[in-house]
C-alpha cells in the first residue's frame, strides 16, 4: 500500500512538473487580472541548471515577468528559454543601497523603508526623482523580514538593496511589494515580488503566430505520394472552373488555398516538444535544497543555524554536481542523434543541434558613435554618420603610383 501510494505521488509530481514546463500565453497588465512581476539578484547564471531552477521558482510563485541581476552575462537585454519563459537580465547592480525615507524624496520613497540611506541610495533616489519613479518596496507596511532583500551569510547584517520601481502616474496600480524568503536559487538575495492591476489600459488583441507545416513528412514515400495525388486532384478541379482573363488576384487566392488545404489535410502542423535535460533525481535534490533553506530561515539558536547552513551547503553541492552531469549527458545524447541523422543525409537536425548548443545569441544592435566617441541616439544622426563613414571609406583618391599589372609585353 505504501509503495503504491509513493508511485502515485511520484506520477502526480511528474505530471505537475510537465504542466509547469510549458507556459500558456497570458494577458499582462490587465484591468481585471493581477500581474505579478519580480526582481531577483541570482548572483550568477553561469551554472548548469541555474536557469531551470529560476524558472521553476517563477512558476511556483506565479510570476509573469522576472528581472534578473548579476547574471554574469556580457550583454543586457531579454532572452527566451525553451520552457516559454522570458527573462530580462542585467549584470549592472549597485550594492548597499538602503532606502530609509529622508527629506527631499517624499514622492519617490515611501514611509516604510528600512535602514539608513547611503551615497548609492541617494543616487538611486535622484534617478527616481529625475524619471518620476517611486520605489515600491517602501510603500507598503510589512514586517522587516518581509522587506529585507539581502542577508549576510553570517546573518548579522541585512539590507534592502533590491527594488521594484514604477512610474508615479501608475503608483495606484501597484498593489503590493514584498520579498519571498522561500524562493531558492543558491543566492544570498531574496526574491522581490510586486503585484500590479492596471486601472486604465488599452486592450490589445493577441497576435497569433504563424504555424509551420510538418514538411518533414514528405520524406516518407507513402505520405509524399498521397500529398502529390491530393494536390493534383485539387488543381484539376480548379482548372475546370471558368476564370476571368487577367484576374491574377483570384488565381493566386485559389492557388494559395489549394496548397494550404492540402498541407493541412496531409502533413499537419509542427508539434514543438521541448526536452527537459535535468533528470528527476536532480529536481529531487533541488527540492531538498529548498527545504534546507526553510530550515535555515526557521533556525532560532546559533547551533541550529550552523547545522542547517552546513546542510544547505551540502545540498547545494549535490545540486551543482547533478546538474553538470545531466548537462553532459544531454549534450552527448544530442551529439549522437545529430551524428545518426547526418549519416542518413539529413543536415537540418545537425544544424539545429549546433545552433542550440552554441548558447545565447549576442546582441547585434551595436551602438553608433561619433569620431570623438560620443554615442548617437537619434536615427537621423545615425544615418548621417553611416553615410559619412561609407563616403570616407569607399570614396578614396586614386593611387599616385599605380602598379603596372599588364607587364612589359616586349
N, C-alpha and C positions, 0 to 999 in steps of 0.2 A: 504493500500500500504506500509506504514511504517512497519507494523507488518510482512508482507510477506518478505520485504527486510531484516528485522532483522533475521527472521528464515533462510533465505538463507545464510546470513553471518555466522550464528552460525553453519549451516551444513558445510559450506566451512571451517570454523575454525576447526571443529571436524575432517573433512577429512584430512586436512593438519597435524593435531596433530597425527592422527593414522598413517599417512605415515611416520612421523618422528620417531615413536616409534620403527620401525624396520629398522635397518641399513643394507644396502646391502654390500656384500663383495667388497672391493676396493683394488686397486693396490697401495701400498705405495712406496714412494721414486722412482718414475718413471722418465725416461728421457724425457717423453712427457708431463706428468701432474704435476701440482704443489701440493705438500703435505703440509697441514697446521698443525703445531704442536703448542702446547701451554703449559704454566705452570701457576698455579693459587694457591695462598695461600687462601684457603677457611675457615681457622680458625678452623673449625670442621666439621665432617660428622656425629657426634653423635646427629643428629636432624632428626626427622621424615620428610621425603620428601626432604632432602637436596641433596641426590644423584640424584633424579629425576630432581631437578631444575638445577643441574650442567650439566646433560646430555642434557637437553633442550637447555641450552646455547651452548653446543658443536654443536648441530645440527643447531642452529641459525647462528653461525659463521662458520659452515662447517669445524670443527676441526676433524682431523682423530685421533690424539694422544694427550691426555691431561695428563700432570703430575701434581698431586696434592700434596700440602704440608700442614702440620699441620692439618691432618685429624683426629688426636686424636685416631688413632688405634694403637694397641700394636705392630704390626708387620709391616714390609715393604715388598712390592712386587707388585703383579699385581692381579686384580680381574675382573671377567666378570659379568656384570649386565644382567638382564632379557631382556633389550632392545637391546642387542648385543654390547654394548659399552665395551671397555677395559680401565680400569682406572689404571694408575701407581701411587701409593700413597706412601708417605713418611712423617713422622712426625718430622724429624730432620732437622730444618732450623736454620739459623743464622739471626740475626736482625741487622739493621743499617749498612748495607753493601753497602756503597756508592762506586761508580765506576768511579770517575773522573780520567782521564788519568794522570799518573805521570811517571817519568823517571824510566826505568828498566823493563817496561811491554809493550813495543811498539808492540810486536807480539800478546799479549793476550788481551789488552784493546785498543779499537778504539778511535778516536779523538772526539766522540760525546757523551761521558758520562756526567753526571751532578753530582753535589755535591762534597764533599771532602772525600777522602778515609780515612778509619779508620783502626784499627787493624784487625777487621774481614775481611774488604775488602782486606787488604794486604795478609792475609792468603788465601783468595779465589783466589787472583791473583797468588800467589805462587803455589797453587794447579793447576791452569790452565797452568802455565809455566811448571810444572813437567809433566803433562799429555798431553802437546801440544794441549791445547784447546784455543779457542778465545771466548770472551763474545760478543754475537750477538747484544745485545741492545746498544752497544757503537759504532757500525759500520755505522749506517745509520742516516742521517740527518732528524730529526723530531722536531716539537715543543716540548717544555718542558712538556706540558700537555699530550703529547703522549709518553713520556719516563718515567714519574714518575709512579712507581708501587704501592706506598703506600702514603696515605694522612691521617693525624691525624683526629679524629672526629671533632675537633675544626676548622680544615682547616688551621692552622697556621704553620704546618710542613709537608714536603713532601720529600720523599727519593726514590732512585732507588735501591731496595734491592732484587728484584726477577729477575732472569736472565735465558736466554737460551744460552747454550754454545754448540759449535760444534768443531770438530777436525780441526786443521789448514789445514790439507790436503784437506778437503771438504769446506773450507771457501768460495770459489767462488760459491758453490751450494746454499748457504744461500742468498735468495733474499731480504728479509725484516724482521725486527723485530720491533714491536710496541705494545702498550697496547690498550685495548678496554675498555673505561670507561663505556660504556653502558651495559656491562655484569653484572648481578646482582645475587648474591647468599648470601646476607646479610654478606658481608665481607668488611673490610676496605682496602683490597688489590685489585688491578685491574688485569684483565686477560691479560697475555702477550702472543702474538701470533707471530710465526715465519713461514715464507714461504720457502720451500725447493724444488728445482728442480734439481735432480741429472743429472750430465753430463755424468758420466760413471757408469753404474750399470748393473750387470749380470741379465738378465731376468729369472725369475723363474716361473715355471708353478704352477698354483693354485692347491692345493691338495683338491680333492673332498672328503668330509667326508662321512662316511658310513651311509646310510639311514636305518632306522629301520621300519620293517613292523608293521602294526597295529594288533598285535596278540590279543588285547582285543576283537576283533570282534568274536573270536572263542567261546566266552561265549554265543553268540546268537545262539540258536538251528538251525535256518534256514541256517545261514551262515556256521556254523560248518558242517552241512550235505552236503552243496554244495562243501565245501572245501574237504571233505573226498571223495566224488564221483569224483571230478575232479582229485584228486591225484591218486586214484585207476585207473582211465582210462589212465592217462599218464604212470603210471608204467606198466600197462598191455600192452601198445603199445611198451614200451622199451623191455619187456620180449620176444616179438615176433621177435626182431632183433637178428641176429647172431653175438655174441660177441666172440672174440678170447679168448682162455683159458689163465688164469693167466695175463690178461690185466687189472690190478687193476686201473690204471690211467684213462683209458677210461670209466670204470664202474663208478668211482667216479665223473667224469666230467658230465656224463649223469644224474646221480642221483642228483647232485647239481643243474643242470639246470632245472630239473623237479620240484624240490622243490621251487626254486626261481620264476619260471614262474607261478606256481600255487599260491604262496603267492601274487605275484604282481597282478595277474588277480582277485583273490578272496578277498584278505584282503586289498591291497593297502598299502601306506606308512603312517607313523605317521605325523600328522599335528600339529606342535607346535604353540600354541597360548599363548602369554604372557599377563596376565591381568595387567592393569594399576590401581593400588589401589587408586591413587589420583583422587578425583572427579573433575568434570568440574568446580564446584564453586571454588575449591582450585586453579585451574590453572588460573581462572579469577583474584583471589587475587594476585597470583604471577605476573601476567601481570600488575596489578595496582601498585604493589610494584616497578616493573621495571620502570614504568612511573614516579613514585615518585622520584626514583633515578635520572632520567634525569632532573627533576625539581631542584634537589639539585645541580647538576653539572652546570645548566644554571642560578642559582641564582646569582645576582650581588650585592645586598645590604645585610647588616647583618640581617635586619629584614626578608627579603625573605629567607635567608639561614636558620634562626632559624625556620621559619614556615615550610619550605619544609623538614627540618630534623625531626621536630615533626611529620609531615605527614608520612614520610618514616618509622619512628619507630612504628607508629600506624599500618601501613600496614604490617610491618614485624611481629608484634604480631599476627595479624589476620592470616597470612600465617602459622605460627607455630601452632596456635590453631587448624586450619582446618586440617593441616597435622596429628596432633596427633589423632584427631577424625577419620579421614579417615583410618589411620593405625589400630586403634582399631576396626573399623567396618570390615576392611578387614580380620583381624585375626579371629574375631568372625565368619565371613562367612566361612572361611576355616575350622575352628573347627567344625562347623555344618555340612559341606559337608563331612568331614572326619568321623564324627560320623555316618552319614547316610550310607556311603559306608562300614563302619566297621560292622554295623548291618546286612548288606547283605552278609558278608563273604569275601569282597574284601579288603585285607590287603595292597595292593600295594599303593593305594591312601593315606591312613593314614601315611604310611611310607614316601612317597614323601612329604606330607604336613609337617610332623615333621622335615624332613631334610631341607625343605625350611624355616621353621620358626626358626630353630636353629641358623641362622645367618651365618657369614663368617666362612670359614674353616681356621683353624690355619695352619701355615707353618710347614710341617712335616720334613723339611730338617734342622735338628738340627746340630749345629757346633760340630766338633770333636776336643777335646782339649787334650793336654798332661797333665801329673800329676801336673806340675807346673802352669797350667792354660793357656798356650800359645795355640792359635788356629792353627790347622793343616790345610793347604790349599791344599797340593798335595795329589792326590788319593793314590799313592803308600804308603806314610807315614800314611794315614788314615787306609788303610787295615792292615798295620803292627801294628798300635795302637789297632785296634779291635782284632787282633789275640792275642796280649799280654794281652788284657783285659779278653778275654774268657779263656785263659790259666791260668790266675791268679784267675779267679772266679770258674772255673769248676775243675781244677786240684789241689784239696786241699788234704793235707795229711790225712790219716785215723785218727779217734779219738783215743786218748791214752787210754781212759777208756770207751769202748762202753757199752751201756746198754744191759742187758740180756732180750731180748724180748720174748724168749721162756718160761722163768719162771722155777721154780723148779717143776718138774713133780712128785717128791715124796711128 
